[in-house]
Amino acid sequence: MQHVRNGYRGLSIFMGLNIDRFLAVLVIVLAVLMAGWIQSI
């Protein structure tokens, strides 16, 4: 149980530090998809 808790805590710290990078990539992908959709209209 201790090992699972430590692993989860490490994962949450990692995600907390890198969440801005994931959000930036997600926003770029969404912008490209929206641009393609608007151009196809």
Secondary structure, 3 states (H helix, E strand, C coil): CHHHHHHHHHHHHHHHHHHHHHHHHHHHHHHHHHHHHHHHC
